[in-house]
């Protein structure tokens, strides 16, 4: 069983997704291309919405292909 993840353990040096969120040096076109390259390899994703008075609600959805 993996150890519980603490917020203090997540930073740009240990989690590349955190670094990507704040990356303002890479051109947006390249960031979008990288995102699509990642998503194209997936079969299932999560759609998450925020409901007032309830909080975040997520549901799995199949990835639609063109």
PDBQT receptor file of N, H, CA, C and O in Angstrom, charges set to zero:
ATOM      1  N   UNK A   1       0.856  -1.180   0.000  1.00  0.00    +0.000 N 
ATOM      2  CA  UNK A   1       0.000   0.000   0.000  1.00  0.00    +0.000 C 
ATOM      3  C   UNK A   1       0.896   1.236   0.000  1.00  0.00    +0.000 C 
ATOM      4  O   UNK A   1       1.784   1.334   0.847  1.00  0.00    +0.000 OA
ATOM      5  N   UNK A   2       0.697   2.180  -0.916  1.00  0.00    +0.000 N 
ATOM      6  H   UNK A   2      -0.025   2.101  -1.604  1.00  0.00    +0.000 HD
ATOM      7  CA  UNK A   2       1.532   3.378  -0.930  1.00  0.00    +0.000 C 
ATOM      8  C   UNK A   2       1.271   4.269   0.281  1.00  0.00    +0.000 C 
ATOM      9  O   UNK A   2       0.200   4.233   0.888  1.00  0.00    +0.000 OA
ATOM     10  N   UNK A   3       2.271   5.059   0.607  1.00  0.00    +0.000 N 
ATOM     11  H   UNK A   3       3.141   5.089   0.114  1.00  0.00    +0.000 HD
ATOM     12  CA  UNK A   3       2.137   6.004   1.708  1.00  0.00    +0.000 C 
ATOM     13  C   UNK A   3       1.174   7.120   1.311  1.00  0.00    +0.000 C 
ATOM     14  O   UNK A   3       1.111   7.477   0.134  1.00  0.00    +0.000 OA
ATOM     15  N   UNK A   4       0.420   7.683   2.263  1.00  0.00    +0.000 N 
ATOM     16  H   UNK A   4       0.471   7.393   3.219  1.00  0.00    +0.000 HD
ATOM     17  CA  UNK A   4      -0.480   8.795   1.951  1.00  0.00    +0.000 C 
ATOM     18  C   UNK A   4       0.308   9.994   1.428  1.00  0.00    +0.000 C 
ATOM     19  O   UNK A   4       1.400  10.288   1.914  1.00  0.00    +0.000 OA
ATOM     20  N   UNK A   5      -0.245  10.675   0.447  1.00  0.00    +0.000 N 
ATOM     21  H   UNK A   5      -1.132  10.436   0.052  1.00  0.00    +0.000 HD
ATOM     22  CA  UNK A   5       0.398  11.847  -0.147  1.00  0.00    +0.000 C 
ATOM     23  C   UNK A   5       0.029  13.078   0.655  1.00  0.00    +0.000 C 
ATOM     24  O   UNK A   5      -1.146  13.316   0.938  1.00  0.00    +0.000 OA
ATOM     25  N   UNK A   6       1.028  13.856   1.020  1.00  0.00    +0.000 N 
ATOM     26  H   UNK A   6       1.982  13.663   0.790  1.00  0.00    +0.000 HD
ATOM     27  CA  UNK A   6       0.803  15.093   1.758  1.00  0.00    +0.000 C 
ATOM     28  C   UNK A   6       1.018  16.276   0.816  1.00  0.00    +0.000 C 
ATOM     29  O   UNK A   6       1.822  16.196  -0.113  1.00  0.00    +0.000 OA
ATOM     30  N   UNK A   7       0.306  17.359   1.054  1.00  0.00    +0.000 N 
ATOM     31  H   UNK A   7      -0.347  17.424   1.808  1.00  0.00    +0.000 HD
ATOM     32  CA  UNK A   7       0.426  18.547   0.206  1.00  0.00    +0.000 C 
ATOM     33  C   UNK A   7       1.860  19.063   0.176  1.00  0.00    +0.000 C 
ATOM     34  O   UNK A   7       2.300  19.601  -0.840  1.00  0.00    +0.000 OA
ATOM     35  N   UNK A   8       2.585  18.907   1.266  1.00  0.00    +0.000 N 
ATOM     36  H   UNK A   8       2.227  18.470   2.091  1.00  0.00    +0.000 HD
ATOM     37  CA  UNK A   8       3.968  19.390   1.309  1.00  0.00    +0.000 C 
ATOM     38  C   UNK A   8       4.901  18.592   0.402  1.00  0.00    +0.000 C 
ATOM     39  O   UNK A   8       5.995  19.055   0.081  1.00  0.00    +0.000 OA
ATOM     40  N   UNK A   9       4.476  17.392  -0.017  1.00  0.00    +0.000 N 
ATOM     41  H   UNK A   9       3.587  17.016   0.243  1.00  0.00    +0.000 HD
ATOM     42  CA  UNK A   9       5.293  16.570  -0.911  1.00  0.00    +0.000 C 
ATOM     43  C   UNK A   9       5.110  16.947  -2.373  1.00  0.00    +0.000 C 
ATOM     44  O   UNK A   9       5.925  16.555  -3.208  1.00  0.00    +0.000 OA
ATOM     45  N   UNK A  10       4.071  17.691  -2.705  1.00  0.00    +0.000 N 
ATOM     46  H   UNK A  10       3.408  18.009  -2.027  1.00  0.00    +0.000 HD
ATOM     47  CA  UNK A  10       3.772  18.019  -4.102  1.00  0.00    +0.000 C 
ATOM     48  C   UNK A  10       4.336  19.397  -4.425  1.00  0.00    +0.000 C 
ATOM     49  O   UNK A  10       3.879  20.415  -3.905  1.00  0.00    +0.000 OA
ATOM     50  N   UNK A  11       5.328  19.401  -5.287  1.00  0.00    +0.000 N 
ATOM     51  H   UNK A  11       5.699  18.575  -5.709  1.00  0.00    +0.000 HD
ATOM     52  CA  UNK A  11       5.926  20.646  -5.748  1.00  0.00    +0.000 C 
ATOM     53  C   UNK A  11       6.473  20.400  -7.149  1.00  0.00    +0.000 C 
ATOM     54  O   UNK A  11       6.487  19.263  -7.622  1.00  0.00    +0.000 OA
ATOM     55  N   UNK A  12       6.919  21.455  -7.808  1.00  0.00    +0.000 N 
ATOM     56  H   UNK A  12       6.907  22.378  -7.424  1.00  0.00    +0.000 HD
ATOM     57  CA  UNK A  12       7.350  21.317  -9.190  1.00  0.00    +0.000 C 
ATOM     58  C   UNK A  12       8.559  20.408  -9.345  1.00  0.00    +0.000 C 
ATOM     59  O   UNK A  12       8.777  19.862 -10.426  1.00  0.00    +0.000 OA
ATOM     60  N   UNK A  13       9.351  20.233  -8.289  1.00  0.00    +0.000 N 
ATOM     61  H   UNK A  13       9.173  20.677  -7.410  1.00  0.00    +0.000 HD
ATOM     62  CA  UNK A  13      10.522  19.368  -8.393  1.00  0.00    +0.000 C 
ATOM     63  C   UNK A  13      10.149  17.897  -8.304  1.00  0.00    +0.000 C 
ATOM     64  O   UNK A  13      10.890  17.053  -8.807  1.00  0.00    +0.000 OA
ATOM     65  N   UNK A  14       9.037  17.567  -7.687  1.00  0.00    +0.000 N 
ATOM     66  H   UNK A  14       8.435  18.253  -7.279  1.00  0.00    +0.000 HD
ATOM     67  CA  UNK A  14       8.647  16.174  -7.514  1.00  0.00    +0.000 C 
ATOM     68  C   UNK A  14       7.455  15.772  -8.378  1.00  0.00    +0.000 C 
ATOM     69  O   UNK A  14       7.227  14.579  -8.580  1.00  0.00    +0.000 OA
ATOM     70  N   UNK A  15       6.701  16.722  -8.887  1.00  0.00    +0.000 N 
ATOM     71  H   UNK A  15       6.887  17.691  -8.723  1.00  0.00    +0.000 HD
ATOM     72  CA  UNK A  15       5.509  16.427  -9.683  1.00  0.00    +0.000 C 
ATOM     73  C   UNK A  15       5.511  17.299 -10.936  1.00  0.00    +0.000 C 
ATOM     74  O   UNK A  15       5.258  18.500 -10.845  1.00  0.00    +0.000 OA
ATOM     75  N   UNK A  16       5.791  16.718 -12.104  1.00  0.00    +0.000 N 
ATOM     76  H   UNK A  16       5.996  15.742 -12.178  1.00  0.00    +0.000 HD
ATOM     77  CA  UNK A  16       5.864  17.528 -13.323  1.00  0.00    +0.000 C 
ATOM     78  C   UNK A  16       4.548  18.204 -13.694  1.00  0.00    +0.000 C 
ATOM     79  O   UNK A  16       4.562  19.231 -14.372  1.00  0.00    +0.000 OA
ATOM     80  N   UNK A  17       3.412  17.656 -13.268  1.00  0.00    +0.000 N 
ATOM     81  H   UNK A  17       3.400  16.821 -12.718  1.00  0.00    +0.000 HD
ATOM     82  CA  UNK A  17       2.145  18.313 -13.601  1.00  0.00    +0.000 C 
ATOM     83  C   UNK A  17       2.002  19.638 -12.881  1.00  0.00    +0.000 C 
ATOM     84  O   UNK A  17       1.361  20.552 -13.400  1.00  0.00    +0.000 OA
ATOM     85  N   UNK A  18       2.585  19.764 -11.694  1.00  0.00    +0.000 N 
ATOM     86  H   UNK A  18       3.105  19.022 -11.272  1.00  0.00    +0.000 HD
ATOM     87  CA  UNK A  18       2.550  21.032 -10.973  1.00  0.00    +0.000 C 
ATOM     88  C   UNK A  18       3.383  22.062 -11.726  1.00  0.00    +0.000 C 
ATOM     89  O   UNK A  18       2.970  23.212 -11.877  1.00  0.00    +0.000 OA
ATOM     90  N   UNK A  19       4.548  21.651 -12.193  1.00  0.00    +0.000 N 
ATOM     91  H   UNK A  19       4.883  20.717 -12.070  1.00  0.00    +0.000 HD
ATOM     92  CA  UNK A  19       5.406  22.563 -12.958  1.00  0.00    +0.000 C 
ATOM     93  C   UNK A  19       4.707  23.007 -14.242  1.00  0.00    +0.000 C 
ATOM     94  O   UNK A  19       4.807  24.170 -14.633  1.00  0.00    +0.000 OA
ATOM     95  N   UNK A  20       4.003  22.090 -14.896  1.00  0.00    +0.000 N 
ATOM     96  H   UNK A  20       3.922  21.145 -14.578  1.00  0.00    +0.000 HD
ATOM     97  CA  UNK A  20       3.321  22.432 -16.154  1.00  0.00    +0.000 C 
ATOM     98  C   UNK A  20       2.196  23.436 -15.944  1.00  0.00    +0.000 C 
ATOM     99  O   UNK A  20       1.919  24.239 -16.835  1.00  0.00    +0.000 OA
ATOM    100  N   UNK A  21       1.546  23.408 -14.795  1.00  0.00    +0.000 N 
ATOM    101  H   UNK A  21       1.771  22.755 -14.071  1.00  0.00    +0.000 HD
ATOM    102  CA  UNK A  21       0.457  24.350 -14.534  1.00  0.00    +0.000 C 
ATOM    103  C   UNK A  21       0.951  25.786 -14.506  1.00  0.00    +0.000 C 
ATOM    104  O   UNK A  21       0.213  26.698 -14.879  1.00  0.00    +0.000 OA
ATOM    105  N   UNK A  22       2.173  26.002 -14.073  1.00  0.00    +0.000 N 
ATOM    106  H   UNK A  22       2.772  25.261 -13.769  1.00  0.00    +0.000 HD
ATOM    107  CA  UNK A  22       2.713  27.353 -13.907  1.00  0.00    +0.000 C 
ATOM    108  C   UNK A  22       3.762  27.681 -14.966  1.00  0.00    +0.000 C 
ATOM    109  O   UNK A  22       4.499  28.656 -14.822  1.00  0.00    +0.000 OA
ATOM    110  N   UNK A  23       3.838  26.884 -16.020  1.00  0.00    +0.000 N 
ATOM    111  H   UNK A  23       3.240  26.091 -16.137  1.00  0.00    +0.000 HD
ATOM    112  CA  UNK A  23       4.826  27.099 -17.074  1.00  0.00    +0.000 C 
ATOM    113  C   UNK A  23       4.382  28.231 -17.990  1.00  0.00    +0.000 C 
ATOM    114  O   UNK A  23       3.405  28.093 -18.727  1.00  0.00    +0.000 OA
ATOM    115  N   UNK A  24       5.105  29.359 -17.943  1.00  0.00    +0.000 N 
ATOM    116  H   UNK A  24       5.898  29.471 -17.344  1.00  0.00    +0.000 HD
ATOM    117  CA  UNK A  24       4.774  30.471 -18.833  1.00  0.00    +0.000 C 
ATOM    118  C   UNK A  24       5.871  30.713 -19.863  1.00  0.00    +0.000 C 
ATOM    119  O   UNK A  24       5.830  31.700 -20.598  1.00  0.00    +0.000 OA
ATOM    120  N   UNK A  25       6.863  29.802 -19.918  1.00  0.00    +0.000 N 
ATOM    121  H   UNK A  25       6.896  29.000 -19.321  1.00  0.00    +0.000 HD
ATOM    122  CA  UNK A  25       7.942  29.947 -20.883  1.00  0.00    +0.000 C 
ATOM    123  C   UNK A  25       7.686  29.141 -22.157  1.00  0.00    +0.000 C 
ATOM    124  O   UNK A  25       8.096  29.550 -23.243  1.00  0.00    +0.000 OA
ATOM    125  N   UNK A  26       7.011  28.001 -22.028  1.00  0.00    +0.000 N 
ATOM    126  H   UNK A  26       6.678  27.669 -21.145  1.00  0.00    +0.000 HD
ATOM    127  CA  UNK A  26       6.692  27.169 -23.183  1.00  0.00    +0.000 C 
ATOM    128  C   UNK A  26       5.518  27.789 -23.933  1.00  0.00    +0.000 C 
ATOM    129  O   UNK A  26       4.522  28.165 -23.315  1.00  0.00    +0.000 OA
ATOM    130  N   UNK A  27       5.620  27.902 -25.268  1.00  0.00    +0.000 N 
ATOM    131  H   UNK A  27       6.428  27.596 -25.771  1.00  0.00    +0.000 HD
ATOM    132  CA  UNK A  27       4.514  28.480 -26.041  1.00  0.00    +0.000 C 
ATOM    133  C   UNK A  27       3.209  27.696 -25.835  1.00  0.00    +0.000 C 
ATOM    134  O   UNK A  27       3.225  26.474 -25.692  1.00  0.00    +0.000 OA
ATOM    135  N   UNK A  28       2.088  28.414 -25.821  1.00  0.00    +0.000 N 
ATOM    136  H   UNK A  28       2.074  29.407 -25.937  1.00  0.00    +0.000 HD
ATOM    137  CA  UNK A  28       0.777  27.777 -25.596  1.00  0.00    +0.000 C 
ATOM    138  C   UNK A  28       0.502  26.692 -26.624  1.00  0.00    +0.000 C 
ATOM    139  O   UNK A  28      -0.065  25.655 -26.282  1.00  0.00    +0.000 OA
ATOM    140  N   UNK A  29       0.887  26.906 -27.870  1.00  0.00    +0.000 N 
ATOM    141  H   UNK A  29       1.348  27.749 -28.148  1.00  0.00    +0.000 HD
ATOM    142  CA  UNK A  29       0.659  25.911 -28.925  1.00  0.00    +0.000 C 
ATOM    143  C   UNK A  29       1.330  24.594 -28.549  1.00  0.00    +0.000 C 
ATOM    144  O   UNK A  29       0.733  23.529 -28.706  1.00  0.00    +0.000 OA
ATOM    145  N   UNK A  30       2.556  24.656 -28.058  1.00  0.00    +0.000 N 
ATOM    146  H   UNK A  30       3.041  25.521 -27.930  1.00  0.00    +0.000 HD
ATOM    147  CA  UNK A  30       3.263  23.440 -27.660  1.00  0.00    +0.000 C 
ATOM    148  C   UNK A  30       2.610  22.808 -26.433  1.00  0.00    +0.000 C 
ATOM    149  O   UNK A  30       2.522  21.583 -26.350  1.00  0.00    +0.000 OA
ATOM    150  N   UNK A  31       2.151  23.619 -25.480  1.00  0.00    +0.000 N 
ATOM    151  H   UNK A  31       2.222  24.614 -25.548  1.00  0.00    +0.000 HD
ATOM    152  CA  UNK A  31       1.467  23.081 -24.304  1.00  0.00    +0.000 C 
ATOM    153  C   UNK A  31       0.196  22.349 -24.713  1.00  0.00    +0.000 C 
ATOM    154  O   UNK A  31      -0.094  21.270 -24.194  1.00  0.00    +0.000 OA
ATOM    155  N   UNK A  32      -0.561  22.924 -25.635  1.00  0.00    +0.000 N 
ATOM    156  H   UNK A  32      -0.325  23.800 -26.056  1.00  0.00    +0.000 HD
ATOM    157  CA  UNK A  32      -1.797  22.289 -26.103  1.00  0.00    +0.000 C 
ATOM    158  C   UNK A  32      -1.485  21.001 -26.848  1.00  0.00    +0.000 C 
ATOM    159  O   UNK A  32      -2.170  19.995 -26.663  1.00  0.00    +0.000 OA
ATOM    160  N   UNK A  33      -0.440  21.025 -27.702  1.00  0.00    +0.000 N 
ATOM    161  H   UNK A  33       0.116  21.843 -27.852  1.00  0.00    +0.000 HD
ATOM    162  CA  UNK A  33      -0.044  19.806 -28.418  1.00  0.00    +0.000 C 
ATOM    163  C   UNK A  33       0.370  18.705 -27.444  1.00  0.00    +0.000 C 
ATOM    164  O   UNK A  33       0.020  17.541 -27.640  1.00  0.00    +0.000 OA
ATOM    165  N   UNK A  34       1.117  19.068 -26.392  1.00  0.00    +0.000 N 
ATOM    166  H   UNK A  34       1.402  20.013 -26.234  1.00  0.00    +0.000 HD
ATOM    167  CA  UNK A  34       1.517  18.092 -25.378  1.00  0.00    +0.000 C 
ATOM    168  C   UNK A  34       0.302  17.517 -24.662  1.00  0.00    +0.000 C 
ATOM    169  O   UNK A  34       0.247  16.321 -24.378  1.00  0.00    +0.000 OA
ATOM    170  N   UNK A  35      -0.672  18.378 -24.372  1.00  0.00    +0.000 N 
ATOM    171  H   UNK A  35      -0.627  19.350 -24.602  1.00  0.00    +0.000 HD
ATOM    172  CA  UNK A  35      -1.901  17.917 -23.718  1.00  0.00    +0.000 C 
ATOM    173  C   UNK A  35      -2.639  16.902 -24.594  1.00  0.00    +0.000 C 
ATOM    174  O   UNK A  35      -3.050  15.845 -24.115  1.00  0.00    +0.000 OA
ATOM    175  N   UNK A  36      -2.805  17.232 -25.883  1.00  0.00    +0.000 N 
ATOM    176  H   UNK A  36      -2.471  18.091 -26.271  1.00  0.00    +0.000 HD
ATOM    177  CA  UNK A  36      -3.506  16.306 -26.773  1.00  0.00    +0.000 C 
ATOM    178  C   UNK A  36      -2.739  15.005 -26.946  1.00  0.00    +0.000 C 
ATOM    179  O   UNK A  36      -3.353  13.947 -27.086  1.00  0.00    +0.000 OA
ATOM    180  N   UNK A  37      -1.410  15.058 -26.939  1.00  0.00    +0.000 N 
ATOM    181  H   UNK A  37      -0.912  15.918 -26.825  1.00  0.00    +0.000 HD
ATOM    182  CA  UNK A  37      -0.611  13.847 -27.052  1.00  0.00    +0.000 C 
ATOM    183  C   UNK A  37      -0.868  12.938 -25.850  1.00  0.00    +0.000 C 
ATOM    184  O   UNK A  37      -0.945  11.718 -25.995  1.00  0.00    +0.000 OA
ATOM    185  N   UNK A  38      -1.000  13.530 -24.676  1.00  0.00    +0.000 N 
ATOM    186  H   UNK A  38      -0.938  14.521 -24.558  1.00  0.00    +0.000 HD
ATOM    187  CA  UNK A  38      -1.293  12.757 -23.468  1.00  0.00    +0.000 C 
ATOM    188  C   UNK A  38      -2.699  12.170 -23.523  1.00  0.00    +0.000 C 
ATOM    189  O   UNK A  38      -2.892  10.990 -23.231  1.00  0.00    +0.000 OA
ATOM    190  N   UNK A  39      -3.675  12.984 -23.893  1.00  0.00    +0.000 N 
ATOM    191  H   UNK A  39      -3.518  13.943 -24.130  1.00  0.00    +0.000 HD
ATOM    192  CA  UNK A  39      -5.075  12.545 -23.912  1.00  0.00    +0.000 C 
ATOM    193  C   UNK A  39      -5.314  11.481 -24.984  1.00  0.00    +0.000 C 
ATOM    194  O   UNK A  39      -6.121  10.574 -24.781  1.00  0.00    +0.000 OA
ATOM    195  N   UNK A  40      -4.629  11.580 -26.110  1.00  0.00    +0.000 N 
ATOM    196  H   UNK A  40      -3.973  12.317 -26.275  1.00  0.00    +0.000 HD
ATOM    197  CA  UNK A  40      -4.825  10.604 -27.184  1.00  0.00    +0.000 C 
ATOM    198  C   UNK A  40      -4.468   9.186 -26.755  1.00  0.00    +0.000 C 
ATOM    199  O   UNK A  40      -4.948   8.224 -27.354  1.00  0.00    +0.000 OA
ATOM    200  N   UNK A  41      -3.638   9.040 -25.732  1.00  0.00    +0.000 N 
ATOM    201  H   UNK A  41      -3.248   9.822 -25.245  1.00  0.00    +0.000 HD
ATOM    202  CA  UNK A  41      -3.276   7.718 -25.253  1.00  0.00    +0.000 C 
ATOM    203  C   UNK A  41      -4.223   7.156 -24.210  1.00  0.00    +0.000 C 
ATOM    204  O   UNK A  41      -4.009   6.049 -23.716  1.00  0.00    +0.000 OA
ATOM    205  N   UNK A  42      -5.265   7.897 -23.867  1.00  0.00    +0.000 N 
ATOM    206  H   UNK A  42      -5.439   8.796 -24.268  1.00  0.00    +0.000 HD
ATOM    207  CA  UNK A  42      -6.196   7.467 -22.819  1.00  0.00    +0.000 C 
ATOM    208  C   UNK A  42      -7.482   6.892 -23.410  1.00  0.00    +0.000 C 
ATOM    209  O   UNK A  42      -7.883   7.236 -24.522  1.00  0.00    +0.000 OA
ATOM    210  N   UNK A  43      -8.114   6.011 -22.641  1.00  0.00    +0.000 N 
ATOM    211  H   UNK A  43      -7.788   5.731 -21.738  1.00  0.00    +0.000 HD
ATOM    212  CA  UNK A  43      -9.398   5.456 -23.046  1.00  0.00    +0.000 C 
ATOM    213  C   UNK A  43     -10.531   6.010 -22.197  1.00  0.00    +0.000 C 
ATOM    214  O   UNK A  43     -11.666   6.116 -22.661  1.00  0.00    +0.000 OA
ATOM    215  N   UNK A  44     -10.223   6.364 -20.954  1.00  0.00    +0.000 N 
ATOM    216  H   UNK A  44      -9.301   6.278 -20.577  1.00  0.00    +0.000 HD
ATOM    217  CA  UNK A  44     -11.235   6.858 -20.020  1.00  0.00    +0.000 C 
ATOM    218  C   UNK A  44     -10.692   8.092 -19.317  1.00  0.00    +0.000 C 
ATOM    219  O   UNK A  44      -9.506   8.164 -18.996  1.00  0.00    +0.000 OA
ATOM    220  N   UNK A  45     -11.565   9.061 -19.080  1.00  0.00    +0.000 N 
ATOM    221  H   UNK A  45     -12.529   9.003 -19.341  1.00  0.00    +0.000 HD
ATOM    222  CA  UNK A  45     -11.184  10.267 -18.355  1.00  0.00    +0.000 C 
ATOM    223  C   UNK A  45     -12.255  10.613 -17.332  1.00  0.00    +0.000 C 
ATOM    224  O   UNK A  45     -13.292   9.952 -17.266  1.00  0.00    +0.000 OA
ATOM    225  N   UNK A  46     -12.008  11.642 -16.537  1.00  0.00    +0.000 N 
ATOM    226  H   UNK A  46     -11.165  12.178 -16.591  1.00  0.00    +0.000 HD
ATOM    227  CA  UNK A  46     -12.975  12.105 -15.548  1.00  0.00    +0.000 C 
ATOM    228  C   UNK A  46     -13.458  13.488 -15.931  1.00  0.00    +0.000 C 
ATOM    229  O   UNK A  46     -12.657  14.380 -16.212  1.00  0.00    +0.000 OA
ATOM    230  N   UNK A  47     -14.761  13.663 -15.940  1.00  0.00    +0.000 N 
ATOM    231  H   UNK A  47     -15.411  12.938 -15.712  1.00  0.00    +0.000 HD
ATOM    232  CA  UNK A  47     -15.355  14.980 -16.092  1.00  0.00    +0.000 C 
ATOM    233  C   UNK A  47     -15.736  15.428 -14.687  1.00  0.00    +0.000 C 
ATOM    234  O   UNK A  47     -16.535  14.777 -14.012  1.00  0.00    +0.000 OA
ATOM    235  N   UNK A  48     -15.164  16.533 -14.258  1.00  0.00    +0.000 N 
ATOM    236  H   UNK A  48     -14.515  17.062 -14.806  1.00  0.00    +0.000 HD
ATOM    237  CA  UNK A  48     -15.411  17.022 -12.900  1.00  0.00    +0.000 C 
ATOM    238  C   UNK A  48     -16.096  18.372 -12.968  1.00  0.00    +0.000 C 
ATOM    239  O   UNK A  48     -15.652  19.266 -13.688  1.00  0.00    +0.000 OA
ATOM    240  N   UNK A  49     -17.169  18.520 -12.224  1.00  0.00    +0.000 N 
ATOM    241  H   UNK A  49     -17.529  17.794 -11.639  1.00  0.00    +0.000 HD
ATOM    242  CA  UNK A  49     -17.884  19.791 -12.137  1.00  0.00    +0.000 C 
ATOM    243  C   UNK A  49     -17.997  20.183 -10.668  1.00  0.00    +0.000 C 
ATOM    244  O   UNK A  49     -17.833  19.349  -9.778  1.00  0.00    +0.000 OA
ATOM    245  N   UNK A  50     -18.273  21.437 -10.432  1.00  0.00    +0.000 N 
ATOM    246  H   UNK A  50     -18.406  22.114 -11.156  1.00  0.00    +0.000 HD
ATOM    247  CA  UNK A  50     -18.427  21.934  -9.069  1.00  0.00    +0.000 C 
ATOM    248  C   UNK A  50     -19.880  22.328  -8.872  1.00  0.00    +0.000 C 
ATOM    249  O   UNK A  50     -20.377  23.243  -9.528  1.00  0.00    +0.000 OA
ATOM    250  N   UNK A  51     -20.555  21.640  -7.974  1.00  0.00    +0.000 N 
ATOM    251  H   UNK A  51     -20.151  20.896  -7.442  1.00  0.00    +0.000 HD
ATOM    252  CA  UNK A  51     -21.957  21.938  -7.669  1.00  0.00    +0.000 C 
ATOM    253  C   UNK A  51     -22.038  22.794  -6.423  1.00  0.00    +0.000 C 
ATOM    254  O   UNK A  51     -21.445  22.467  -5.395  1.00  0.00    +0.000 OA
ATOM    255  N   UNK A  52     -22.766  23.882  -6.514  1.00  0.00    +0.000 N 
ATOM    256  H   UNK A  52     -23.247  24.148  -7.349  1.00  0.00    +0.000 HD
ATOM    257  CA  UNK A  52     -22.880  24.758  -5.352  1.00  0.00    +0.000 C 
ATOM    258  C   UNK A  52     -23.594  24.025  -4.218  1.00  0.00    +0.000 C 
ATOM    259  O   UNK A  52     -24.597  23.345  -4.438  1.00  0.00    +0.000 OA
ATOM    260  N   UNK A  53     -23.078  24.170  -3.036  1.00  0.00    +0.000 N 
ATOM    261  H   UNK A  53     -22.264  24.723  -2.858  1.00  0.00    +0.000 HD
ATOM    262  CA  UNK A  53     -23.653  23.518  -1.869  1.00  0.00    +0.000 C 
ATOM    263  C   UNK A  53     -23.262  22.062  -1.714  1.00  0.00    +0.000 C 
ATOM    264  O   UNK A  53     -23.506  21.470  -0.663  1.00  0.00    +0.000 OA
ATOM    265  N   UNK A  54     -22.653  21.467  -2.747  1.00  0.00    +0.000 N 
ATOM    266  H   UNK A  54     -22.454  21.949  -3.600  1.00  0.00    +0.000 HD
ATOM    267  CA  UNK A  54     -22.257  20.059  -2.684  1.00  0.00    +0.000 C 
ATOM    268  C   UNK A  54     -20.743  19.923  -2.764  1.00  0.00    +0.000 C 
ATOM    269  O   UNK A  54     -20.135  19.220  -1.958  1.00  0.00    +0.000 OA
ATOM    270  N   UNK A  55     -20.144  20.590  -3.726  1.00  0.00    +0.000 N 
ATOM    271  H   UNK A  55     -20.639  21.161  -4.381  1.00  0.00    +0.000 HD
ATOM    272  CA  UNK A  55     -18.703  20.483  -3.943  1.00  0.00    +0.000 C 
ATOM    273  C   UNK A  55     -18.414  19.808  -5.270  1.00  0.00    +0.000 C 
ATOM    274  O   UNK A  55     -19.294  19.715  -6.125  1.00  0.00    +0.000 OA
ATOM    275  N   UNK A  56     -17.183  19.334  -5.448  1.00  0.00    +0.000 N 
ATOM    276  H   UNK A  56     -16.468  19.409  -4.753  1.00  0.00    +0.000 HD
ATOM    277  CA  UNK A  56     -16.824  18.698  -6.717  1.00  0.00    +0.000 C 
ATOM    278  C   UNK A  56     -17.520  17.353  -6.898  1.00  0.00    +0.000 C 
ATOM    279  O   UNK A  56     -17.643  16.558  -5.966  1.00  0.00    +0.000 OA
ATOM    280  N   UNK A  57     -17.971  17.128  -8.132  1.00  0.00    +0.000 N 
ATOM    281  H   UNK A  57     -17.872  17.774  -8.889  1.00  0.00    +0.000 HD
ATOM    282  CA  UNK A  57     -18.611  15.866  -8.503  1.00  0.00    +0.000 C 
ATOM    283  C   UNK A  57     -17.921  15.392  -9.774  1.00  0.00    +0.000 C 
ATOM    284  O   UNK A  57     -17.830  16.147 -10.742  1.00  0.00    +0.000 OA
ATOM    285  N   UNK A  58     -17.429  14.145  -9.789  1.00  0.00    +0.000 N 
ATOM    286  H   UNK A  58     -17.503  13.532  -9.002  1.00  0.00    +0.000 HD
ATOM    287  CA  UNK A  58     -16.717  13.609 -10.946  1.00  0.00    +0.000 C 
ATOM    288  C   UNK A  58     -17.391  12.348 -11.433  1.00  0.00    +0.000 C 
ATOM    289  O   UNK A  58     -17.946  11.582 -10.645  1.00  0.00    +0.000 OA
ATOM    290  N   UNK A  59     -17.339  12.137 -12.732  1.00  0.00    +0.000 N 
ATOM    291  H   UNK A  59     -16.887  12.759 -13.372  1.00  0.00    +0.000 HD
ATOM    292  CA  UNK A  59     -17.859  10.919 -13.338  1.00  0.00    +0.000 C 
ATOM    293  C   UNK A  59     -16.933  10.487 -14.463  1.00  0.00    +0.000 C 
ATOM    294  O   UNK A  59     -16.400  11.324 -15.192  1.00  0.00    +0.000 OA
ATOM    295  N   UNK A  60     -16.744   9.196 -14.604  1.00  0.00    +0.000 N 
ATOM    296  H   UNK A  60     -17.177   8.515 -14.012  1.00  0.00    +0.000 HD
ATOM    297  CA  UNK A  60     -15.864   8.684 -15.670  1.00  0.00    +0.000 C 
ATOM    298  C   UNK A  60     -16.601   8.746 -17.001  1.00  0.00    +0.000 C 
ATOM    299  O   UNK A  60     -17.814   8.547 -17.073  1.00  0.00    +0.000 OA
ATOM    300  N   UNK A  61     -15.844   9.023 -18.040  1.00  0.00    +0.000 N 
ATOM    301  H   UNK A  61     -14.859   9.185 -17.982  1.00  0.00    +0.000 HD
ATOM    302  CA  UNK A  61     -16.409   9.111 -19.385  1.00  0.00    +0.000 C 
ATOM    303  C   UNK A  61     -15.421   8.541 -20.373  1.00  0.00    +0.000 C 
ATOM    304  O   UNK A  61     -14.211   8.689 -20.203  1.00  0.00    +0.000 OA
ATOM    305  N   UNK A  62     -15.921   7.898 -21.395  1.00  0.00    +0.000 N 
ATOM    306  H   UNK A  62     -16.904   7.778 -21.534  1.00  0.00    +0.000 HD
ATOM    307  CA  UNK A  62     -15.059   7.393 -22.460  1.00  0.00    +0.000 C 
ATOM    308  C   UNK A  62     -14.548   8.568 -23.293  1.00  0.00    +0.000 C 
ATOM    309  O   UNK A  62     -15.265   9.546 -23.501  1.00  0.00    +0.000 OA
ATOM    310  N   UNK A  63     -13.324   8.469 -23.761  1.00  0.00    +0.000 N 
ATOM    311  H   UNK A  63     -12.741   7.674 -23.592  1.00  0.00    +0.000 HD
ATOM    312  CA  UNK A  63     -12.742   9.501 -24.607  1.00  0.00    +0.000 C 
ATOM    313  C   UNK A  63     -13.290   9.327 -26.014  1.00  0.00    +0.000 C 
ATOM    314  O   UNK A  63     -13.199   8.240 -26.585  1.00  0.00    +0.000 OA
ATOM    315  N   UNK A  64     -13.859  10.388 -26.577  1.00  0.00    +0.000 N 
ATOM    316  H   UNK A  64     -13.933  11.270 -26.112  1.00  0.00    +0.000 HD
ATOM    317  CA  UNK A  64     -14.389  10.342 -27.940  1.00  0.00    +0.000 C 
ATOM    318  C   UNK A  64     -13.268  10.526 -28.937  1.00  0.00    +0.000 C 
ATOM    319  O   UNK A  64     -12.438  11.421 -28.773  1.00  0.00    +0.000 OA
ATOM    320  N   UNK A  65     -13.225   9.709 -29.956  1.00  0.00    +0.000 N 
ATOM    321  H   UNK A  65     -13.899   8.983 -30.090  1.00  0.00    +0.000 HD
ATOM    322  CA  UNK A  65     -12.222   9.812 -31.014  1.00  0.00    +0.000 C 
ATOM    323  C   UNK A  65     -12.881  10.347 -32.270  1.00  0.00    +0.000 C 
ATOM    324  O   UNK A  65     -14.049  10.074 -32.548  1.00  0.00    +0.000 OA
ATOM    325  N   UNK A  66     -12.108  11.114 -33.021  1.00  0.00    +0.000 N 
ATOM    326  H   UNK A  66     -11.160  11.336 -32.795  1.00  0.00    +0.000 HD
ATOM    327  CA  UNK A  66     -12.647  11.690 -34.276  1.00  0.00    +0.000 C 
ATOM    328  C   UNK A  66     -12.769  10.635 -35.341  1.00  0.00    +0.000 C 
ATOM    329  O   UNK A  66     -13.200  10.929 -36.456  1.00  0.00    +0.000 OA
TER     330      UNK A  66
